Amino acid sequence: MGLFDRLRGDDGPRVVFLGIDGVPYDLVEDHPDVFENLHAIATEGAGGQISSIVPPESSACWPALTTGRNPGETGVYGFQDRKSDSYETYVPVGAHVEAPRLWDVVTDADRNASVFNVPVTFPPSEDIQRQVSGFLSPSLEQAASDSELEATLSDLAYNIDVDASLGHDDDKTAFIESANETLKARYKAFRHYVEQDDWDLFFGVFMATDRVNHFLFRDYAQDGEYAAAFLEFYSTLDDYIGEIRAMLDDETELIIASDHGFTELHHEVKCNRWLAQQGWLTYDTDEPEELADIGDDARAYSLIPGRFYLNLEGREPGGVVPESEYETVREELIDDLETLTGPDGRAVCDRIVKGEEVFDGPHTEIAPDVVVVPADGFDLKAGFDDGDEIFAKEARNGMHKFGNACLYSTADLSLADVDLYDIAPTILDLMEVDADTREMEGRSLVG
């Protein structure tokens, strides 16, 4: 047993899932002294590298992880999506996720789910035990599913996210303080509600990890000024994971996973500028600001991260690429993308994926025609402006990566050829929730 006796009786096995947004597997494996608890969990249960999804962006990753379904099913492809039959774009929130979330399945099976700080879950559900939504929530008051939850979190100094604006300062001291304060408050909230011992699924996400990686990863990779602070932050995170683990009884499994990996960022790539310079994209204004400003003869455009769309007749309202020429034009675009090289002469594109190879479902009308998984160091951006420079350096020095996410579990799981889609069916299997998972992309990892 853990530090307390169960208050709710024996209602079946339970699971605690802790998300560590953007934590790369090689960071954990290269520093066993920093991640003592994760290494212990791997030794006693399972631990390994897993793949993210295409595209590896948190706004698409968390809906995929929590539904077991691809963006064609969830309806969320990235931080910015395009409305059907329109050039209007929007920022997806939880209300845009079309597939059932893991906690909804658990609740439908008459089990209780407490859900904390998962990105793309606003507004919070009042149909589950308790929830505070995460990234993109406008305020704690609006993020909490009830007033009692809000009051408790306020007392614990809980906040939705790190103040990322501080990461743009040359002096990162205030940013690091914000990250550590956010991490500590998140742990205190998780500990408080784990101790309530009234849940079957506890699902909480630490997102400060993603923020720290974005602004301090180069310091870590190159042993820079803030390398020690970076590893101290992660040592604290590992301690918190160990303390939560110590609270759990023998019938509760713990899973810790990231939604994507991370690597050092060298150049942001302005994809729409590149398209314009290559003759694919034009604008009908001298100062374009949004997708609706593209010109009547534009043949392609891009949305973050690395999603490319043909301006197709019958799909886009002003589409100019005939459907009969779709494959020919798409292959032309792919050929051009393969020639894109950075200032150092390296190819920008590590892998170019056609939309139908990774997206399937009722919401593919807004799916990209091509997705680029970039080579390490190239972060693909969009933006609608008519500038000249394709490659830029910004305050952020870390970027998302497809191939080195991680998963650790007290349960003995099989971690060969695993991706985010496997996590939801695995949790349901561990909980012995009788649910039809055949519609999910993944499979249970329980042996």
Phi, psi and omega per residue, in radians:
M1 nan 2.818 3.104
G2 -1.520 -2.575 -3.075
L3 -1.359 -0.151 -3.097
F4 -2.529 2.736 3.043
D5 -1.432 2.598 3.129
R6 -1.185 2.377 -3.090
L7 -1.624 -0.230 -2.901
R8 -1.892 0.063 -3.134
G9 1.450 3.135 -3.073
D10 -1.651 1.609 -3.116
D11 -1.869 0.340 3.126
G12 1.882 2.910 -3.095
P13 -1.120 2.633 -3.089
R14 -2.169 2.876 -3.136
V15 -2.389 2.381 2.902
V16 -1.902 2.166 3.053
F17 -1.950 2.209 3.054
L18 -2.015 2.021 3.077
G19 -1.491 2.366 3.068
I20 -2.138 1.488 -2.930
D21 -0.977 2.129 3.010
G22 1.319 0.224 -3.130
V23 -1.398 2.125 -3.114
P24 -1.440 2.534 -3.120
Y25 -1.032 -0.734 -3.064
D26 -1.193 -0.486 3.041
L27 -1.062 -0.804 -3.136
V28 -1.153 -0.817 -3.057
E29 -1.208 -0.526 -3.121
D30 -1.380 -0.160 -3.053
H31 -2.358 1.195 3.123
P32 -1.089 -0.432 3.112
D33 -1.280 -0.478 3.112
V34 -1.460 -0.659 -3.054
F35 -1.942 0.993 -3.099
E36 -1.069 -0.708 -3.082
N37 -1.255 -0.725 3.094
L38 -1.115 -0.664 3.099
H39 -1.178 -0.647 3.096
A40 -1.150 -0.718 3.100
I41 -1.086 -0.731 3.131
A42 -1.103 -0.672 -3.130
T43 -1.186 -0.714 -3.074
E44 -1.502 -0.465 -3.119
G45 -2.186 -1.686 -3.116
A46 -2.661 2.643 3.065
G47 -2.839 2.439 -3.138
G48 -3.095 3.109 3.121
Q49 -1.509 2.429 3.072
I50 -2.282 2.920 3.101
S51 -1.684 2.682 3.030
S52 -1.490 -2.615 3.050
I53 -2.134 3.009 3.019
V54 -1.811 2.073 -0.040
P55 -1.506 2.632 -3.107
P56 -1.426 1.156 3.129
E57 -2.095 2.426 -3.022
S58 -0.950 -0.675 -3.103
S59 -1.079 -0.543 3.081
A60 -1.605 -0.570 -3.036
C61 -1.169 -0.810 -3.049
W62 -1.198 -0.699 2.984
P63 -1.034 -0.661 3.117
A64 -1.164 -0.794 -3.121
L65 -1.110 -0.680 -3.037
T66 -1.562 -0.026 3.047
T67 -2.083 -0.368 -3.031
G68 1.289 0.336 -3.053
R69 -2.241 2.683 -3.107
N70 -1.404 2.914 -3.100
P71 -1.009 -0.427 3.051
G72 -1.123 -0.415 3.077
E73 -1.647 -0.706 -3.104
T74 -1.347 -0.502 -3.097
G75 1.472 0.101 -3.130
V76 -2.079 2.092 -3.074
Y77 -1.924 -0.299 -3.114
G78 3.122 -2.996 -3.117
F79 -1.135 -0.437 3.118
Q80 -2.337 2.242 3.097
D81 -2.169 2.814 -3.120
R82 -1.780 2.382 3.045
K83 -1.201 2.544 3.105
S84 -1.060 2.468 3.094
D85 0.986 0.590 -3.057
S86 -2.720 2.783 2.954
Y87 -1.735 0.135 3.058
E88 -1.329 2.455 3.097
T89 -2.059 2.874 -3.136
Y90 -2.625 2.830 3.071
V91 -1.716 1.971 -3.093
P92 -1.143 2.424 3.004
V93 -2.149 -3.057 -3.069
G94 -1.008 -0.576 -3.128
A95 -1.118 -0.324 -3.139
H96 -1.522 -0.162 -3.115
V97 -1.346 2.055 -3.001
E98 -1.566 -0.362 -3.097
A99 -1.592 2.649 3.136
P100 -1.143 2.346 3.129
R101 -1.427 2.772 -3.110
L102 -0.927 -0.771 -3.093
W103 -1.222 -0.430 3.045
D104 -1.211 -0.712 3.103
V105 -1.102 -0.759 3.126
V106 -1.090 -0.764 3.141
T107 -1.133 -0.710 3.105
D108 -1.089 -0.406 3.104
A109 -1.581 0.294 3.113
D110 1.097 0.621 3.024
R111 -2.051 2.826 -3.061
N112 -1.773 2.451 -3.133
A113 -2.284 2.206 3.002
S114 -1.906 2.206 -2.951
V115 -2.265 2.207 -3.030
F116 -2.290 2.180 2.869
N117 1.119 0.507 3.076
V118 -1.396 2.230 3.094
P119 -1.040 2.595 3.080
V120 1.074 0.897 3.058
T121 -2.270 0.207 3.127
F122 -1.494 2.400 -0.017
P123 -1.385 2.752 -3.108
P124 -1.187 2.651 3.121
S125 -1.443 2.368 3.028
E126 -1.659 0.038 -3.098
D127 -1.627 -0.157 3.083
I128 -1.869 3.076 -3.025
Q129 -0.978 -0.948 3.071
R130 -2.826 2.606 3.124
Q131 -2.707 2.419 2.896
V132 -2.153 2.097 -3.079
S133 -1.289 2.832 -3.026
G134 -1.952 -2.355 -3.113
F135 -0.685 2.272 -3.115
L136 1.510 0.021 3.041
S137 -1.339 2.366 -3.054
P138 -1.277 -0.473 -3.117
S139 -2.873 2.816 3.092
L140 -1.118 -0.684 3.129
E141 -0.990 -0.736 -3.128
Q142 -1.445 -0.339 -3.102
A143 -1.432 -0.445 -3.078
A144 -1.465 2.449 -3.072
S145 -1.342 -0.261 3.064
D146 -2.698 2.864 -3.035
S147 -1.200 -0.578 3.117
E148 -1.130 -0.744 3.090
L149 -1.083 -0.781 3.135
E150 -1.053 -0.766 -3.108
A151 -1.113 -0.743 3.135
T152 -1.114 -0.786 -3.139
L153 -1.150 -0.640 3.088
S154 -1.082 -0.731 3.111
D155 -1.100 -0.491 -3.129
L156 -1.574 0.124 3.140
A157 1.068 0.545 3.136
Y158 -1.203 2.373 2.989
N159 -2.322 2.741 -2.998
I160 -1.184 -0.686 -2.999
D161 -2.684 2.834 3.001
V162 -1.154 2.627 3.030
D163 -1.351 1.557 -3.058
A164 -1.159 -0.384 3.134
S165 -1.052 -0.491 3.140
L166 -1.202 -0.389 3.133
G167 -1.199 -0.272 3.137
H168 -1.452 -0.187 3.118
D169 -1.320 2.557 3.064
D170 -1.067 -0.701 3.076
D171 -1.530 1.974 -3.040
K172 -1.556 0.122 -3.044
T173 -1.017 -0.833 -3.121
A174 -1.151 -0.663 3.094
F175 -1.091 -0.789 -3.140
I176 -1.102 -0.692 3.084
E177 -1.075 -0.762 3.115
S178 -1.083 -0.735 3.139
A179 -1.106 -0.764 -3.129
N180 -1.219 -0.664 3.084
E181 -1.122 -0.727 3.122
T182 -1.127 -0.757 3.121
L183 -1.060 -0.801 -3.117
K184 -1.108 -0.788 -3.139
A185 -1.137 -0.644 3.113
R186 -1.114 -0.770 3.109
Y187 -1.073 -0.780 -3.134
K188 -1.049 -0.691 3.108
A189 -1.168 -0.781 3.126
F190 -1.059 -0.796 -3.129
R191 -1.063 -0.764 -3.123
H192 -1.008 -0.798 -3.052
Y193 -1.464 -0.447 2.963
V194 -1.086 -0.690 3.137
E195 -1.161 -0.358 3.093
Q196 -1.108 -0.505 3.000
D197 0.979 0.619 -3.107
D198 -2.075 0.238 -3.042
W199 -2.003 2.809 2.976
D200 -1.847 -0.615 3.036
L201 -2.142 2.145 2.971
F202 -1.926 2.116 -3.046
F203 -2.232 1.879 -3.106
G204 -2.314 2.551 -3.082
V205 -2.138 2.244 2.910
F206 -1.562 1.966 -3.133
M207 -1.805 -0.170 3.107
A208 -1.055 -0.440 3.096
T209 -1.028 -0.776 3.115
D210 -1.070 -0.745 -3.114
R211 -1.138 -0.793 3.126
V212 -1.071 -0.725 3.133
N213 -1.108 -0.689 -3.118
H214 -1.077 -0.641 -3.003
F215 -1.872 -0.215 -3.080
L216 -2.188 0.059 -3.010
F217 -1.138 -0.621 3.122
R218 -1.143 -0.652 3.080
D219 -1.040 -0.737 3.089
Y220 -1.140 -0.848 -3.045
A221 -1.164 -0.555 -3.059
Q222 -1.985 0.291 3.130
D223 0.918 0.901 -3.091
G224 -1.507 -2.900 -3.024
E225 -1.009 -0.642 -3.039
Y226 -1.861 0.320 -3.134
A227 -1.066 -0.752 -3.130
A228 -1.134 -0.729 3.122
A229 -1.117 -0.656 3.099
F230 -1.034 -0.868 -3.109
L231 -1.261 -0.554 3.063
E232 -1.123 -0.711 3.072
F233 -1.005 -0.794 -3.099
Y234 -1.257 -0.545 3.057
S235 -1.114 -0.682 3.075
T236 -1.118 -0.776 3.086
L237 -0.995 -0.814 -3.134
D238 -1.089 -0.675 3.073
D239 -1.054 -0.760 3.136
Y240 -1.096 -0.716 3.098
I241 -1.066 -0.754 3.121
G242 -1.093 -0.683 -3.138
E243 -1.205 -0.658 3.077
I244 -1.167 -0.707 3.117
R245 -1.029 -0.725 -3.098
A246 -1.125 -0.327 -3.135
M247 -1.423 -0.265 -2.945
L248 -1.550 2.534 3.108
D249 -1.467 3.102 -3.017
D250 -1.229 -0.287 -3.122
E251 -1.695 0.149 -3.125
T252 -2.028 2.122 3.092
E253 -1.622 2.599 3.115
L254 -1.998 2.249 3.040
I255 -2.137 2.317 3.061
I256 -2.152 2.264 -3.102
A257 -2.650 2.669 3.009
S258 -1.829 2.745 -3.090
D259 -1.583 -0.312 3.070
H260 -2.835 2.949 3.082
G261 -1.627 -2.874 -3.138
F262 -2.623 2.681 3.028
T263 -2.668 2.997 -3.129
E264 -1.254 2.421 3.131
L265 -1.730 2.274 3.087
H266 -1.922 -0.671 -3.080
H267 -2.504 2.269 2.864
E268 -1.418 2.424 -3.087
V269 -1.954 2.073 -3.126
K270 -1.495 1.616 -2.954
C271 -1.155 -0.662 3.139
N272 -1.239 -0.549 3.022
R273 -1.096 -0.747 3.126
W274 -1.097 -0.773 3.113
L275 -1.037 -0.721 -3.141
A276 -1.133 -0.734 -3.125
Q277 -1.207 -0.445 3.116
Q278 -1.552 0.003 3.105
G279 1.502 0.158 3.130
W280 -1.478 -0.505 -2.964
L281 -2.250 2.288 3.010
T282 -2.225 2.901 3.133
Y283 -2.219 2.701 3.115
D284 -1.760 0.261 3.092
T285 -2.508 2.698 3.135
D286 -1.335 -0.295 -3.129
E287 -2.276 1.243 -3.100
P288 -1.165 2.483 -3.108
E289 -2.281 -0.286 -3.051
E290 -2.645 2.967 -3.107
L291 -1.022 -0.589 -3.123
A292 -1.115 -0.196 -3.128
D293 -1.561 0.060 -3.117
I294 -1.219 2.681 -3.039
G295 -1.402 2.943 -3.089
D296 -1.166 -0.390 -3.123
D297 -1.886 0.246 3.096
A298 -1.141 2.307 -3.130
R299 -1.784 -0.294 -3.121
A300 -2.772 2.752 3.067
Y301 -2.638 2.970 -3.089
S302 -2.294 2.560 2.950
L303 -2.154 2.668 3.135
I304 -1.245 2.629 -0.132
P305 -1.778 1.954 3.044
G306 1.220 0.496 3.099
R307 -1.738 2.237 -3.107
F308 -2.072 2.366 -3.083
Y309 -2.166 2.374 2.914
L310 -1.381 2.552 3.078
N311 -1.488 1.464 -2.869
L312 -1.615 2.339 3.047
E313 -1.030 2.371 3.091
G314 1.491 -0.219 3.103
R315 -1.991 -1.020 2.986
E316 -1.435 2.509 -3.063
P317 -1.068 -0.518 3.110
G318 -2.018 0.553 -3.060
G319 -1.054 2.442 -3.109
V320 -2.090 -0.230 3.119
V321 -1.481 2.014 -3.132
P322 -1.091 2.514 3.128
E323 -1.041 -0.562 -3.142
S324 -1.157 -0.354 -3.125
E325 -1.857 0.181 -3.025
Y326 -0.965 -0.955 -3.072
E327 -1.123 -0.700 3.140
T328 -1.090 -0.794 -3.116
V329 -1.211 -0.680 3.117
R330 -1.104 -0.726 3.098
E331 -1.119 -0.599 3.083
E332 -1.124 -0.734 3.112
L333 -1.119 -0.766 3.122
I334 -1.059 -0.750 3.113
D335 -1.035 -0.728 3.124
D336 -1.164 -0.715 3.123
L337 -1.084 -0.613 -3.132
E338 -1.162 -0.341 3.133
T339 -1.580 -0.129 -3.074
L340 -1.246 2.089 3.126
T341 -2.179 2.671 -3.121
G342 -1.497 3.131 3.130
P343 -1.034 -0.422 3.129
D344 -1.593 0.067 3.109
G345 1.523 -0.092 3.133
R346 -1.358 2.592 3.037
A347 -1.130 2.348 3.124
V348 -1.279 -0.634 -3.036
C349 -1.623 2.044 3.031
D350 -1.394 -0.688 -3.125
R351 -2.620 2.403 3.108
I352 -2.040 2.133 -3.005
V353 -2.054 2.313 3.024
K354 -1.360 2.497 -3.025
G355 -0.915 -0.782 -3.056
E356 -1.202 -0.231 3.107
E357 -1.318 -0.356 -3.084
V358 -2.249 -0.222 -3.104
F359 -2.086 2.298 3.109
D360 -2.674 2.377 3.130
G361 2.543 -3.024 -3.039
P362 -1.343 -0.060 -3.070
H363 -2.104 0.587 -3.132
T364 -1.480 -0.023 3.117
E365 -1.157 -0.332 3.084
I366 -1.928 0.211 3.133
A367 -1.266 2.529 3.058
P368 -1.199 2.683 3.092
D369 -1.393 -0.525 -3.134
V370 -2.481 2.408 3.018
V371 -2.157 2.304 3.101
V372 -1.777 2.161 2.919
V373 -1.608 1.957 -2.974
P374 -1.346 2.745 2.958
A375 -1.160 2.674 3.132
D376 -0.934 2.312 3.079
G377 1.790 -0.258 -3.130
F378 -1.945 1.974 -3.135
D379 -1.775 2.038 -3.001
L380 -1.474 2.090 -3.141
K381 -2.012 2.962 3.128
A382 -2.041 -1.745 -3.108
G383 1.306 2.438 -3.125
F384 -2.019 1.572 3.090
D385 -2.569 2.935 -3.022
D386 -1.929 0.672 3.124
G387 -1.302 3.096 -3.065
D388 -1.799 -0.620 -3.017
E389 -1.407 2.178 3.128
I390 -1.447 -0.650 -3.079
F391 -1.870 2.385 -3.092
A392 -2.482 2.782 3.034
K393 -2.063 2.287 -3.106
E394 -2.139 -3.055 -3.123
A395 -1.166 -0.571 3.135
R396 -1.242 2.430 3.136
N397 -2.266 0.233 3.029
G398 -2.272 2.592 -3.084
M399 -2.418 2.752 3.125
H400 -1.151 2.647 3.112
K401 -2.393 2.488 -3.080
F402 -1.283 -0.709 -2.798
G403 -1.710 -0.022 -3.064
N404 -2.285 0.782 2.926
A405 -1.261 3.035 -3.067
C406 -2.426 2.773 3.072
L407 -2.543 2.285 3.075
Y408 -2.278 2.510 -3.073
S409 -2.660 2.491 2.998
T410 -1.256 -0.356 3.076
A411 -1.400 2.652 3.125
D412 -1.453 1.615 -3.092
L413 -1.824 2.680 3.043
S414 -1.593 2.035 -3.009
L415 -1.930 0.563 3.057
A416 -1.541 2.226 3.074
D417 0.966 1.060 -3.044
V418 -1.947 2.524 2.981
D419 -2.404 -3.087 -3.044
L420 -1.044 -0.538 -3.079
Y421 -1.124 -0.333 -3.091
D422 -1.424 -0.238 -3.004
I423 -1.265 -0.787 -3.114
A424 -1.074 -0.881 3.113
P425 -1.105 -0.518 3.097
T426 -1.159 -0.778 3.121
I427 -1.080 -0.769 3.122
L428 -1.084 -0.684 3.115
D429 -1.139 -0.790 3.128
L430 -1.090 -0.596 3.127
M431 -1.419 -0.134 -3.078
E432 1.013 0.663 3.039
V433 -1.453 2.175 -3.121
D434 -1.409 1.621 -3.097
A435 -2.340 2.548 3.102
D436 -1.393 1.859 -3.115
T437 -1.754 0.206 -3.096
R438 -1.171 -0.400 3.104
E439 -1.388 -0.176 -3.133
M440 -1.410 2.675 3.130
E441 -1.274 -0.581 -2.987
G442 -1.666 -3.004 -3.120
R443 -2.366 2.749 3.062
S444 -1.195 2.444 3.128
L445 -1.656 0.037 3.117
V446 -1.231 2.246 -3.057
G447 -1.187 nan nan
